[in-house]
Amino acid sequence: MANIELYELPGCPFCAKVVDALDELGLEYESHEVPRARGDRTEVEEISGQTGVPVLVDRDHGVEGMPESDDIVAYLEETYGDAA
């Protein structure tokens, strides 16, 4: 099982931005497709405190529910990019 998990919604441009960053960095991750209805996203809410996606979990670095695509991409580049 991958230590990086991404909660995402197909067709979400913010999720696609994070997927592109994960792919560019060559990182393996487990994808969790969330329901379209925000009210049904109980798992995401439990993890991150909100129902928006994307949400990243990185068990190796103690990240238990990071929201916001720009923050996630910056984190991935800082943690796993060439400068890491």
C-alpha positions as CSV (number, residue, x, y, z in Angstrom):
1,M,0.0,0.0,0.0
2,A,1.2,3.5,-0.9
3,N,2.1,5.8,1.9
4,I,0.7,8.7,-0.1
5,E,-3.1,8.9,-0.5
6,L,-5.1,11.4,-2.6
7,Y,-8.8,12.1,-2.1
8,E,-10.0,13.4,-5.4
9,L,-13.0,13.9,-7.7
10,P,-12.8,13.0,-11.5
11,G,-13.0,16.2,-13.6
12,C,-11.8,18.4,-10.8
13,P,-9.1,20.8,-12.2
14,F,-7.6,21.3,-8.7
15,C,-7.3,17.5,-8.3
16,A,-5.8,17.2,-11.7
17,K,-3.1,19.7,-10.8
18,V,-2.1,17.5,-7.8
19,V,-2.1,14.4,-9.9
20,D,0.1,16.0,-12.4
21,A,2.6,17.0,-9.7
22,L,2.6,13.4,-8.3
23,D,3.2,12.0,-11.7
24,E,5.9,14.5,-12.6
25,L,7.7,13.6,-9.3
26,G,7.3,9.8,-10.0
27,L,5.5,9.2,-6.8
28,E,3.2,6.2,-6.2
29,Y,0.0,7.0,-4.5
30,E,-3.4,5.5,-3.7
31,S,-6.3,7.4,-5.2
32,H,-9.7,7.6,-3.4
33,E,-12.5,8.8,-5.5
34,V,-15.0,10.9,-3.4
35,P,-18.7,11.3,-4.0
36,R,-19.9,14.3,-6.0
37,A,-22.2,15.4,-3.2
38,R,-20.3,17.3,-0.5
39,G,-22.7,16.0,2.1
40,D,-21.6,12.4,1.3
41,R,-17.9,13.1,1.8
42,T,-17.8,12.0,5.4
43,E,-14.4,10.3,5.0
44,V,-12.7,13.4,3.6
45,E,-14.3,15.5,6.4
46,E,-13.0,13.2,9.1
47,I,-9.5,13.4,7.7
48,S,-9.2,17.1,6.8
49,G,-12.0,18.8,8.7
50,Q,-13.6,20.0,5.4
51,T,-15.4,18.4,2.4
52,G,-13.4,20.0,-0.4
53,V,-10.9,18.1,-2.6
54,P,-8.1,17.4,-3.2
55,V,-6.9,16.2,0.1
56,L,-3.4,14.6,0.6
57,V,-2.3,12.1,3.2
58,D,1.4,11.3,3.5
59,R,2.0,8.9,6.3
60,D,5.8,8.9,5.9
61,H,5.8,12.7,6.8
62,G,3.0,12.9,9.3
63,V,0.6,14.7,6.9
64,E,-2.9,13.5,7.9
65,G,-5.2,15.6,5.7
66,M,-3.7,18.5,3.7
67,P,-6.3,20.4,1.6
68,E,-5.8,23.1,-1.1
69,S,-4.1,22.1,-4.4
70,D,-1.5,24.9,-4.3
71,D,-0.4,23.9,-0.8
72,I,-0.2,20.3,-1.8
73,V,1.8,20.9,-4.9
74,A,4.3,23.1,-3.0
75,Y,4.6,20.5,-0.2
76,L,5.2,17.7,-2.8
77,E,7.9,19.7,-4.6
78,E,9.6,20.7,-1.3
79,T,9.4,17.2,0.1
80,Y,10.1,15.1,-2.9
81,G,11.5,17.4,-5.6
82,D,15.1,17.8,-6.7
83,A,15.8,20.3,-3.9
84,A,14.6,17.8,-1.3
